[in-house]
Amino acid sequence: METPGRIAATPDALDFTVENVEKALHQLYYDPNIENKNLAQKWLMQAQVSPQAWQFCWALLSPDKVPEIQYFGASALHTKISRYWSDIPTDQYESLKTQLFSQIACFSSGSKMVLTRLCVALASLALNTMPEAWPGAVAEMVRVFQEEGGGVDGRARCLALLELRLPQYRKGQVRGALGREWGSVCPLLQQLLRRADSPGAVKARVLRCLSSWVLLDVPLNESEGLVHDCFSALPDPELFDTAVEAIVNAISQPDSQRYVNTLLKLVPQVLALQEQLREAVQNGDMETCHGICRIAVTLGENHSRTLLEQVDHWQSFLALVNMIMFCTGIPGHYPVNETTSSLTLTFWYTLQDEIMSFESDKQAVYLQVYRPVYFQLVDVLLHKAQFPSDQEYASWSSDEKEQFRIYRVDISDTLMYVYEMLGAELLSNLYDKLGRLLTNAEQPTSWQHTEALLYGFQSIAETIDVNYSDVIPGLIGLIPRININNVQLADTVMFTIGALAEWLADHPVMLSSVLPLVLQALGNPDLSVSSVSTLKKICRECKYDLPPYATNIVAVSQEVLIKQIHKTSQCMWLMQALGFLLSALPVEDILRNLHSLITPYIQQLEKLADETPNPSNKLAIIHILGLLSNLFTTLDISKQDDESADGSAPPVKTAPPPPGPNPVVVVLQQVFALIQTVLSKWLNDSQVVEAVCAIFEKSVKTLLHEFAPMVSQLSEMLGQMYSTIPQASALDLTRQMVHIFASETDHFPPIKALFELVTSVTLSIFQQGRGSSRATAVPGLESGFSSQPSE
């Protein structure tokens, strides 16, 4: 025969006969030429989906053919049934079914791979004909395969029915029809699982089959015996994973909580796994730990309320809770030595929710039992949150460190949640432990232990109002006693102080205890995020108590900015912190500090503005403009509560402004000509223009009507910018200006002129269409940017 590729080249060559298929298969398996193999494969794929496949597939299954040919026949049959079902006339369903049963019987003692494909084909046939054409499909399959003298052994029966695993996306009517067939399947699965001579591979298939069937909402009490058999399979390492999956699927079905008696029988079966769990822990067998934990957590998480309500069995449920506690506290560091403990965290949320949802008298009873459990949980979680030794941590990959960081965040969230149940007593508990740790001179303290306790405080204080807590003064007093000899510990100290910023605002006398620590940390690049964010929180919350410390804070901040210790985003935060700080000072002090703070950057900007534009000085210009923007974002001398720099709408000012122009306006007027010079060289760079507009937009949002002295010159500059190269940032700033000043008589003329110009330019762009995105240049633009415009 010619190669299939050559046959396909002639009009009558697509002759998908038995002979040609066999030759193509021979070529696919034995031809050394890879190109010929590829051609054969392509031809065979066409053959498999051709109408002739219905004829040749049965011939290829003949007992005298080799298994490779028989396998192709069975595969072609499955393809036709599963993908081309609509081609089969309704009156041929019965004969197709009979032929398949017959072939499966023939292959029961033949090639396993061919038998499997035939079983898959039969399963596909059943799914396509249920429930209308073949309503009792599963029952009939079971009956036929169990008939005595049928010549089909247990393995074959198993294969045929175990391939009938329904994909979850199947239509509801087929799911429902299959669900009603459970009574036929269940005895067969039990028989295969319990037979001593059933091979491991068959049992594994039974377990996988069970996993699929229980997803059809099989009532838990009807699968109870099989679930028990799954527990019996757990000691077998080859069956362990599939048994776990089957148990988890069975007990997590939505309606399984209706079967209280069955659930109560499951609890001792789960508790009986504790010895296997302990052995797995001792042997470092993470997979077994993981599987057993999944079973315990699934039972606890899905059925907490049901099991809590069975008050006569409270001790067995408490034992299950303690088993899950063991899993939470499993030895080793996540994710390097263990991966199980993270599975349990959602359970603790669920159990707490259920306990707190009972009416008060019942709740009191449950709290008596479970509050001690949750105090123990806090200890376990803080132990799990501890860092490993410095040497071990250094050996971790960056991915492992990141997973551990996320794990600690999950623990933090859990602790915050647990606080709702345990309340102030939890903070007292943590404080007592930390106090004993830091005041015990005889016993050396590991930094990891101290850090974990502080992390617990921080987790709660970040989101819970702790102002009323009587242990916070003691905690603030303990912090300076901590021997901070480690980056992770220092980070947590910083974040803890930051979490207590609101408390410090109400207790300013304690600022002197912690502020020196923050300023010292500011000079350490490894503590960049924690130290800068903490200083920003303190400056925001405590600004009216900071004037005595202002000189020191500004000096330290200037030093770290000049030394370029921090990355760009932290530099911006630091400027926001200084804006908050300066807001509370007298105007003359603000101006003096602004002068010393900004002068080095203005000098640098003047130098950059003279240089020929290039990528390097562009980044430097954007950085300096960003620093000024962030400073002006929070520098607000109004006596109102200020807001964070999140860009939300500014508050309405009611306090009268101090005499004279606002310090921000003074600075902007001084640098206005320099900004124009920068723009004249960078007007076609949207990022630089955006950075320039940001300075004015942040200032307008913060100052509101105090920005008035700048309205005329800024309106003129905006008009020139937008006329030359229209850009979105200029449009946004124009909108802000119009919004605030359009209704003020004194400022109406420049605002009106700006609005008309922007409207005109924008309309001309639309009229020009897509051909040009640039309006005609306005004469005199360059001179407008190179000299101070008139007031």
N, C-alpha and C positions, 0 to 999 in steps of 0.2 A: 504494500500500500504506500501511496505517497504520504508525506507528512500531512498532518491535519491542516497546517498552514497552507500547503500547496493545494490540497483538496478544496479549501475554502476559496481559492482564487478563481475557480471555474463556476459557471452559473448553476450547474446541476450537482456541484460537488458537496453541498451541505447534506450529504446522505448519512444521517445519523442512524446507521444500522448497528446491530450487535457486533458484527465483525469489525467495522470501522472504530467503534468505541473501544473494543479490546486492543486493537492495534495502537490507538492513540494512548491508551493507558500504558501499554508496553513501552512506548516511546517516552512517556512522561517518567516512568520509573527507571528505565535502563539505558536510554540514549545518553551517551557521554556529552553530546553537544548541548550546551546550555540554551542556545537559541532555539534548537528543536524542542527542548523541554518546555520552554516558554510558549512556543506555538501550540504544542500539544495541550498545554493547560488551558490556553485561551479557547481552543476548539472544544475541549471537554466542557468548559463552562457554558458555551453556547448549546452544546448537546443536552446538558442537564436541564436547561429551561425550555428546550424545544418541545413541540407537541409529540414528537416521536418518543420522548422519554417514557411516556406511559406504556409503550410497547417494549422498549429494550430493557427497562429497569427490572421487569420480572424475569426476563431471559438471563440477565446477568446474575440473578440470585440462584441460578441452577447449582445443585450440589457438586457438579463436576468442575465448576470454575474455582480459580484461586481466590483467597480472601480479599486481595486488593480489588479484584473485579467485582466481587460480591458487595464489597463496601461501597463502591461507586454506585452500584445499582440501588442499594438501600438509601444512600444519600440523595440520589436523584428522586427517589420516591418521596422522601421527606420534604425536599424542596418543592416538589409539585403540590403536595398536600398543604404545606404551610403557606406558600407564597402564591399559588395559582389555584386556590380552592374554588374560585368562581368558574373555572373551566370544567369542573366535574358535574355532570348531570345528576340531578337528585336521585334518579332511579338506579344509579350505579353505587350509591353509598354503601348498600348492604353487601354487594359482591366485593367491594374494596375492603370492607371490614373483614369479611370472611377470609379473603386472600391473606390479609395481614396476620390474622390469628394463625393461619396455617403456616406461614413463613416463620413466625416467631417460634412455633412448636418445632419446626424443622431445625432451627438454629439454636435451640436450647442447649444442645450439646456440641455446637459448632463454634465458629469464631465469635469471640466475645464482642469485638468491636462492631461486627455486622449486626449482632443481636441488639446491641445498644442503639444503633441507628434505627433499626426496625421498631424498637420500643418507642423511641422518640417520635417516629412517624405515626405510630398508633395513638400516642398521647395527643399529637397534633390533630389527628382525625377526631378524637373524642372531643377536644376543645371546640372544633369547628361544627360539630353536630349536636352538642349539648346546648340547651335542653330540648330543642324541638325534635330533631330527627333521631336522636339517640338519648332519650331521657335517663335511662338507667345504665349509662356507659360504664361507670366505675364498678357497679355491682356485677355487671355482666363480665367485665374483665376478670374480676376476682373469681367469679364462678368458673369461667372457662379455664383459668390457670390453675384452679384448685381441683379440677376434675381428676379423679383417679385414673391412671393409665394414660393420662394426657401426654406423658413423656416430657413434661416440662418440670425441671427441678426448682427448688426454692429460689435459687439465684436468679433464674429466668423470670419467675413470677415477680420477684422483687424488682428486677430491672424494668419490667413492663410498667408496673404501677408507680414505681418511684420516679420515673421520668415524667409522670403526670404532675409536674410542679407548675402551678399557674402563675404567670407574671402578674405583678400587682396592678398593672394598668388595664387588665382585662375588664370587659363590660360587667356591670353589676349582675345581670341575669345569669351569666356564665358562672360568676363567683357564687351566686346563690345556689345554682344547680349543683355545683361541685360541693358546696358546704353540706347539702342534703345527702351527699354520697358518703359522708364521713363514716357512717355506721358500717359501710361495706369495707372501707379501707382499714379502719382501726384494728380489727382482729388480725388481719394479715400482717400489719406492721408489728403488732405485739408478738405474733407467732415467730416472725423473722428475728426480732430482737432477742427473744427468750430462748431460741433454739441453741443448744450448746455447740452444734456443728456449723452455725452460720458464720461464714468468713467475715473478717473485720471489714472488708470492703463493702460487703452487703449491709452490715450494721451501720456503717457510715452513711450509705445511701438512704437507709431507713430514717436516720436522724435528720438528714437534709430534707427528705420528703416530709417528715413531721413538721419541720420548721416552716415549710411552705403551706402545709395544710392548716396549721393553726392560725395563719394570717387570714384565713377565710372565715374568721369569727367562730371557730369551733368552740362550743361551750367548754369552759375549763374542767367542769366535772366529767365531761365525756372524754377528755384526754388525760384525766388524772392518772390512770394506770400507766400510760406511755411516758408521762412526765416522770413518774417514779422510776421507770426503766432507764430514763435518761440519767437520773442521779446514779443509778447502778453502773452506768457506763463511764462515769467521770474518772474512776481510777485507771482506766485504760488510756495511756498517752495518745494512742492513735485515734481514739474516739473523743478525746476531751473537748477539743474546740467545737466540733459539730454538736456534741451533747449540750455544751454551754449555750450555743446559739438557739437550740431547740427549746431549752428551758426558759431562756430569756424571752423568746418570742411568745411562748405559751402564757407566761404569767404577766406579760405587759399588754395583753389584749384589753381593749377599752372596757368590755363588760365583765372581765374576770372577777371584779370585786363583788359581783353578785353571789359568787360561790364561796361563801364564808367558810363553810366546813372544809372545803378543799384547800383553801388558803391556810387554814389552821393546821392542816396535815403537812403542808409544805414547810412550815416554820421549823419543826424538828429536823426535817431532811436537810435544810440549809445549815442549821446549827451543827449537824453531824459532819459537815465538811471542814470544821475548824481544825481538826487534826491534820488533814491533808493540806490545809492552808499553812499551818505552822511549819510543817515539813518543807513545803515549797519555799517559805521564807528562809529557813535554815540553809536550804540548798541553793539559794539564789535563783530559783526558778520563777522568773518574772511572769511568764506566760500563764502558769497555773495560778499564781496569786491574782493576776488580772481577771482570769475567768471566774474564779470563785467569788471575787469581790463583785463582779458584774451581776452574778446571780443574787447575792445578798442585797446589793443596792437596788436592783430591779424590784425585788419583793418589797423592800422597805419603802422605796420611793413611790411605787404605784399603789400601795395598799396601806399607807400609814394610818389613814383615818379608820379604815375598816378594822385593822388590827388593834388600834388604840381603843376602839369601842368595845372590843371583847374583853371586858374587865376581868373575867374569870381566868383569862390567859395572859394577864399583864406581865407576868414574870418571863414567859417565853418571848414576848415581843421585846422586853427590856434586854433579854439575852441577845436577840438579833441586833438591837441598837448597839450593844457593846461589841458585837462581832464587827459591825461596820466601823465602830470606833477603832478597833484593832487595825482595820484596813486603812483608816485615815492616818494612823500613827505608824504605819508599816516602816520598819527600819530602812535607813538609806536616804540618800539625797536625791530628790526628784530633779531632773529626769535621768540622772546618770546611773544610780543604783536601784531605782524603783520608778515605776510609771503607774502605780495603782492608786495612790492616795488621792489623786486629783478626781478620780471617778466618784468619790464619795461626797464632794462638797455640795452638790445640788440636793442630796438627801437631807442634809442638815437644814437647808432652807425649808424644804417640804415639810419635814417633821415639825419645825417651829411654827410654820403657817397653820398646820392642822391643830396643834395644841392651842395656839392663840385664837383660833376661830370658834372654840367651844364656848358655851355660855359660862359666866363667871364662876359658878360653883364647881362645875366640872373642871374648868381650867385650873382652878386652885389645886385640885387633887393631882392633876397631871404635872403641874409646875413643881409640886412637892417631890415628885419622882424624878423629873427631868431637868430641873435647874442644876442639881449637882452634876448631871451628865454633861450639860453645856459648859459648866465651869471646867470640867475635865477636858472638854473639846478645845477650849481656849488654850489650855496648857499644851495639848497635843499639837494644835495648829502653830503655836509660837515656836514649838520645838522643830516642827517641819520647816518653818520659815527661816531657821538659822542657816547662815552661810557655812560651808565646809571650811576646813583649815585653809590658810592662805596658799599653802603649797598645792593642795588638791584643787582649789578653785582656779589656780593659775594653769592647771592642766586641762581644764574644760575648754571645749570648742566655743566659738562665739555663738553658735546656734544653741548649745546647751545653756549658756549663760542667759540668752534671751528667753528660752523656755522657762528657766528658773525665775526670771524677772516676772513673766506673765503669771506663773504659778503663785508667786508672792502677792501679786495684785488680786488674784482670786481669793487668796487667804484673807487679804485686807478687806475685801468686800464681804466675806463671810463674817469676819469679826464685827464689822460695822452692823451687820444684820443681827448678829447674836446679842449685841448691846440692847436691842429693843426688848429682849426677854430679860436680860440680867441687870440692865440699868446701872445706876451709880456704883453698885457693889462691885461691878466688873472693874471700874477704874480704881477703886480702893484696893482690889485684889492685885491688880498690876502694879500699883504704887508700892504696896507692901513688899512685893517680890523685888522690885527694883531697889527699894531702900535697903533691904537686907543684903542685896548683892553688892551695892556700892559702899556700904558701911562695915562690911565684914572684912576686917584687915587680915584675919588669919588665913582665910581661904582665897587663893588667887582667882580672879574673875576672868572668864574668857570674854573677849569683846563680842563674840557671836551671841552670847546669852544676853548681854546688856542691849545689844542692837535689836534683838528680837522683841524684848519687852518694850523698848522705845517705839519699835515699829507698830506694836499693838496699840499704844497710846495714839500714835500719829493716825493710824487707820480710823480710829473712832473720832478723834478731835477734828479731822478734816471735814467731816460731814455732819457731826452732831454738835449741838450747842452745849459746850461744857462750861459755860460761864458760871453756872451755879455750883459746879463741883468743888468740894472742899479739899481735894487732893492736888489740884493744879499748882497752888502756891508751893507745896512741897516738891512737886516735880520740877518746877522752875528752879527751886533751890538746889535740887540734886544735879541738874544738868552740868553746872560748872565743875562738879566733882568727878565727872566722867573722864577717864584717861583716854583721850581721843588719839589713838595711835594707828588708825586704819581708815582708809578712804570710805568703805561701806558704812562704818560706824559714824564717821563724820557727816556723810550724806544724810543719814537718818536723823542725827541730831539737828541738822539744819532744817530738814522737812518737818520735824516735830515742832521746832520753834515757830516755823512758818504757819503750821496748823493752829498754833495758839495765839496768832497775831491779834485776833479780835479780843481774846481774853486779856492780852497785854494792854490793849487800848483802855480797858476798864480798870486795869491795875498797873498804871504807868511806873509806879515805884520799882517794879521788877525789871524794867527795861535795862537797867544798868547791869543786871546779872547776865543777860544773854546777848546784848548788842555787841560787846567786844568779841564774842565768839564768831558772830556773823561777819564782822568786818575783817577779822583775821582770816576766815575761810575764803573771803572774797579774793584774796591774792593767790589761791590755789587753783590752777586750771582744772584739776581733777574734780573739784567741787563746784565747778562753774554753774551748772543748772540749779543745784540745790541752794547755793549761797545767794545767787542773784535773785532767784524767785522769792526766797525768804526775806531778803532786804526789801524787795518791792512790796511784799505783803505788809511788812512792818511800816514802811513809809506811807502806804495807803491807809492802813487802819489807825496808826498811832501818830499821824503827822503833827497834830497840835501839841503833842508831848515831846516832840523831837528837837525843837529849837536849841536846847542846851547841847545836843549832840551833832547839830547840823554841820559845823565847821569840820569836825572829824570825819563825818560820813562823806562830805563832798571831797575832802582831801584824799581819802582812801580810794574813792571811786575814780577820781581824776588819775590817780597813780596807776590803777589797774587798766584804765582806758588807754593811757599813754603807752603802757607796756604791752598793750594788745594781748592781754592774757586770755580774754574771752572771745568766743566765736560771735559772728554778726548778730544772731538773734539774742544772745545774752547781753550784748552791748546795748541793743535796743531796749531790753527790759530794764537795764541799769539806768538808762536815760529816763524811762518812765518813772522809776523809783525816785530819781532826783527831782523830777517834775512835781511829784506828790510832796516831797520834802520841802522844796522851795515855796510851794503854795502857802505854807503856814507862816512864812517869815515876813517881817516888815518889808515894804517895797524897796527901800534902799539896800537892805541885805540881799534881796532877790537879785537886784541889778548888779551888786558887787560880785555875788557868786556866779551869776550868768556870765559876767565879763571874763572871770578867770576860767570858767568851764568852757566857754565857746571860742574864746580868742585863738587857741591853737588850731582849731578846726577851720576858722575863717581864714587864717593865714595859709593853711594848707590848701583850702579851696581857691584862694587867689592865685596860688602858684599853679594849681591844676588848670585853672581857667585860661592861663596864658599858654599852656602847652597845646601842641597839635593833638586833636582827638585820636585816641587809640583805645583798644579794649582794656588795657591795664588802668589807665587813668579814669576811664568810664566807671569801673567798679569802685574806685576810690571816691569819685564824685557822688555816686549813688549812696555809698556808705555814709558819707558826711551828711548829705541831705536827709537820709533816714534817721540819723542821730538827732538832728534838729527837729524833725517831724515828731519823733517819739517823746522828746522833751516837752514840746509844746502841746502834745496830746493831753498831758496830765497836769500841766502848770496852770492852775486855776486859783486865782486869789479871792474868788468869791467865798463867803463863809458857809456856803451850803455844803452838804455831804457830797463829796465828789464821786464820780463814777469810775469804773475801770475803763481801760483803753480798748474796749471791744467794739467801738464804733457805733454804739447804740445812741439814740437821740439824747442830746444834752439836757440836763435839768433846767427848769425855769429859774432864773436868778432873781432873788428878792432883795438881797443885801445891796446897799448902795455901793458903787465902785469907789475906791479910794481916789483922792484928787490926783490929777495928772494922768498921762497915758498909761495903759497897762504895760508891765515890763515886757511881755511878749511882743507887743506892738513896737516898743522902743527898739528891741533887737531886730525885728523884721525891717523897720525903716532903715536901720544902719546897714543891713546886708542886702537891701533891695537892689542896689545898683550892681552888686557882685552877682546876684542871681540872674539879672538880665544879661550880664556878660556871659555866664555859663550857658544860658538859653540860646544866645546868638550863635554859639558854636555847635550846640547839640539839639537844635530845634527839630531836626529830622529823626531823632532817636526817641522812640516812644517811652522807653524805660526812664531816661533822664527827665523827660517832660513830666512823666507820671510822678517821679520823685519830687520834682519842684512843686507840682500841684498839690502833692500830699502835705507839704509843709503848710501851705495856706489853708487847705481844707481842714486839717486837724485843728489849726488855730481858730478858724471861723467857728467850728463846732464847739470848741471849748469856750471861746470868749464871747460868742454871740455878738451883742450890740457893742461891746467894748472894742470890737475889731474896727469900728467906724472910721478911725483916722486913716485906715489903709484902703478904704473902698475905692476912692477915686483912682489912685495910681494902679491898684491891682486890676480894676476894670479895664483901664487902658491897656495894660500889658496882656490881659487875657484876650482882648479884642485883636491885638496884633498877632498873638500866637495862633489864634483860631483862624484868622484870615489867611495866614501864610500856609500853615499845615494843620488842617483840622484834625484834632485828636480827642479821643473819648475822655481822657482825664481832664482836659480843659473844659469840656462840656459839663462834666460832673461838678467841677468847681463853680462854673457859671450857675448851674442849678442851685447850688448851696447859697451863693451870693444873692440870687434873685429871691430865694425862699425867705431869707432873713431880712434883707434891706429894701425890697421893692415897695413896701408900705411906708417907708420913712421919707418924709418930704425932703429932708436935707440931702439924701443920697439917691433920690429918684433920677435926677438927670444922668449920672454916669451909669447907673444900673439899666436905665431905659436904653441908653445908647449901646451898651454891651448886648442887651437882649436883642435889639433890632439888628445889630451887626451879625450876631451868631445865627439868628433866624435867616437873614439874607444869604449868608455864606452856605448854610445848610440847604436851603431851597435851591441855590444854584448848583450844588452838587447833585441833587436829585434830578434837576433839569438836564444836566450834562449826561446823566445816565452812568453806566458802568465804565464808560471810556476813560474817565479821569477821576481820581479820588483827591485831587489837589486843586484848590481854588487859586485864582490869580493872585500873585503876590501883591501885597499892599506897599506902595512906594514909601520909602523912608523907614522901612522896618529895621534895617541894620542900625541906623542911627538911633532908632527908638530903643534898641536893646543896649546900645553902648553908652548912653548918657541917662542920667536921672530924669525921668519925665516930670513935667511940671505938676504941681498940686492942682 
